[in-house]
Amino acid sequence: MRSVVLVVLGVLVALAGGLFALQGFGFVGGSPMSGTTTWSIAGPVIAALGIGLIYVGWRSGRS
């Protein structure tokens, strides 16, 4: 059960990081985050953390 939670949480975090990155790069408008360097750096870092959670959850569920 723990592995499923980690994978789902990782997917949500990765999607949020991807959205933050797209806003930071200016591809998604309508937000104070749009076109901001901070989010173009933080977004991919957050997405990478989400991918890490997916990996940990996937590995723990396969043992």
Helices and strands as residue ranges (DSSP letters): H 2-25, H 37-61
